[in-house]
Amino acid sequence: MARSDSIRSYKQHKLDPNESFDAIVIGSGMGGLTCAALLARDGERVLVLEKHYTAGGFTHVFKRSGYEWDVGIHYIGGVNHPRALLYTLFHYLSRGELEWADMGEIYDRVWFGDEHFDFRKGAENFKAGLKERFPEPEDQQAIDRYVELVKQANEASRTFFAEKAVPRAVSWVAGGRMRKKYLDFAGRTTREVLEELTRNEKLIGVLTAQYGDYGLPPGRSSFAMHALVSNHYLHGGAFPVGGSSRIAETVAETIGAAGGLVLTNAPVESLILERNAAVGVRMADGRELRAPNIISSAGVVNTYRKLVPEEAGRSLGLPQQLDAVQPSVAHMGLYLGFKESTADLGLNKTNYWIYPDGSYDHDKNVEAFVADVNADFPVVYVSFPSAKDPKWEERYPGRATVDIITLAPYEWFDRWKDSRWKKRGDDYEAFKEQISQRLLEVLYRYEPQLRGKVDHYELSTPLSTRDFVSYELGEIYGLSHDPARFEQRFLRPRTPIKNLYLTGQDIVTCGVGGALLGGMVTVSAMKGRDYISKARAAALQEIEAHSS
Ligand SMILES: Cc1cc2nc3c(=O)[nH]c(=O)nc-3n(C[C@H](O)[C@H](O)[C@H](O)COP(=O)(O)OP(=O)(O)OC[C@H]3O[C@@H](n4cnc5c(N)ncnc54)[C@H](O)[C@@H]3O)c2cc1C
């Protein structure tokens, strides 16, 4: 599988000063790539500028010691069927080059000590699986009602997110109506909604066990976000064939086919504004690049605090808007490599969500851990990427990888904030080592055959996230998905600065699918046309033509 010729290094690729682009996209995450590819499929030349040495934002992979790890993809929902919405959108963006590997019947396994619960593919199987474990009639009713509410919330999300793309005048007249139904779900916490369905704490603990997918425990998360994630995976999980880097590689080819480029090692220092219009970007090396439209997928906080010149931002009240939103959580990730094949190690595709023994109150568990690092991990998520990618064995014969994730407040790392990668000091390394060993012990409890077989391990911290993907507080999901976030009308593609658009996870929601839809909404707002329908219709035609 070749890397894309359309991804080059800014340092090595000599950009012709006379070269012109129709748009510049800041950041090569899923949101930015989506915008660039949509415009490219309309024949526009787009330049994507990425700060990191590799493309893809959180969809990037990194390689070390003969292994490769995915950073921000462990599974994606809604791509298990050629007619599924996300499947068609990915098809359109990659011109059919991106392939998906289904994760099988059980995508998530939830552990509370030795007891486990399986999340099965398909709404009916999901319900039936849980009902076997919760046989009381009132619990069974609650499970049915829960799935019903999840579906209703998702239904209501359509006009809510569509409203972000409509012209200002339409929003002014119809915006309130388009947003209202979803806000009824979004304005309440997940716990509030679930407590209306059941008093069974164990059932609530199980139903909200995927909270790590958006970072906030049920007492703090918006039910709208919970419902999006729950519904997203209801028809199963899938993984990109060939690993996460295939997303950026295949989408970059689409961008390149129209004469565009993705440049890595290309940090944008600031936006260039003239008469309150964005006309270009100033690179960290001082070079100026101009285009009629500028799209930022660097996150709304980075865009408004760092990229918009300070005085212009202040006069438009942009930093004040940010006071209404919070950063999402930070994390620690343990990346493991084994010199044995996935099959020999007996690893499966199902993700594990591991919780403290018999403790179903996620909010209390998080609070206890934030107060005391020696408390039980509130959640340990274990993913087996080498088992999920059918091409892994071909790419890395006789090797396997495992990723482990837990939450970590950024504040714990604040004292090392001025240090550089790999030079943060012995105390930092000692702290990491202690956490790594504790996480390994959790893994060995559930996969004891792995003990003594780890060939490589390294722990990332919120400082790694800050330095590699440019989120100042190591946040992994952009803005926090609490009820207040969904109230904010400024989280939309159009900004008060002409020709400057926002995209990515802050515009719709976190998740690769959320960031992709963010890109769809942004281009729809720019062009005054529904790009989701356009891309889906074109993809369905292409899929049909290919299969006949
Ligand atoms: C550990 C982890 C696990 C996850 N697991 C999953 C999962 O299993 N499934 C799922 O669907 N989602 C998952 N996610 C979430 C998902 O990866 C993200 O929500 C999504 O990829 C965000 O896309 P984005 O385009 O909005 O932003 P990003 O991917 O963050 O892209 C923004 C890009 O902008 C660049 N940038 C910032 N400032 C500048 C600048 N000044 N100049 C140039 N470039 C700049 C950054 O370097 C970055 O590459 C996970 C995330 C993490 C961190």
The ligand as a Gaussian input file, in Angstrom:
#p B3LYP/6-31G(d) Opt

LIG

0 1
 C       -6.784000       8.538000      22.304000
 C       -7.938000       8.817000      21.392000
 C       -8.764000       7.787000      20.989000
 C       -9.817000       8.028000      20.125000
 N      -10.564000       6.978000      19.679000
 C      -11.522000       7.196000      18.752000
 C      -12.209000       6.100000      18.170000
 O      -11.942000       4.944000      18.467000
 N      -13.177000       6.371000      17.257000
 C      -13.493000       7.648000      16.886000
 O      -14.378000       7.840000      16.034000
 N      -12.852000       8.709000      17.437000
 C      -11.868000       8.508000      18.337000
 N      -11.187000       9.564000      18.868000
 C      -11.607000      10.943000      18.533000
 C      -11.226000      11.372000      17.133000
 O       -9.945000      10.898000      16.815000
 C      -11.261000      12.897000      17.035000
 O      -12.462000      13.390000      17.587000
 C      -11.169000      13.404000      15.595000
 O      -10.187000      12.700000      14.883000
 C      -10.865000      14.895000      15.589000
 O      -10.721000      15.353000      14.264000
 P      -10.525000      16.900000      13.941000
 O      -10.318000      17.016000      12.473000
 O      -11.607000      17.706000      14.527000
 O       -9.221000      17.369000      14.730000
 P       -7.756000      16.794000      14.845000
 O       -7.666000      15.394000      14.418000
 O       -7.300000      17.151000      16.199000
 O       -6.933000      17.671000      13.786000
 C       -6.536000      19.001000      14.022000
 C       -5.184000      19.178000      13.353000
 O       -4.838000      20.568000      13.329000
 C       -3.426000      20.660000      13.451000
 N       -3.064000      22.001000      13.846000
 C       -3.360000      22.634000      15.026000
 N       -2.843000      23.890000      15.009000
 C       -2.224000      24.027000      13.805000
 C       -1.504000      25.096000      13.208000
 N       -1.316000      26.270000      13.837000
 N       -0.968000      24.919000      11.972000
 C       -1.163000      23.741000      11.304000
 N       -1.827000      22.708000      11.830000
 C       -2.364000      22.861000      13.064000
 C       -3.110000      19.613000      14.519000
 O       -1.747000      19.257000      14.505000
 C       -4.040000      18.471000      14.089000
 O       -3.388000      17.593000      13.203000
 C      -10.099000       9.344000      19.702000
 C       -9.259000      10.396000      20.105000
 C       -8.178000      10.126000      20.925000
 C       -7.262000      11.238000      21.276000

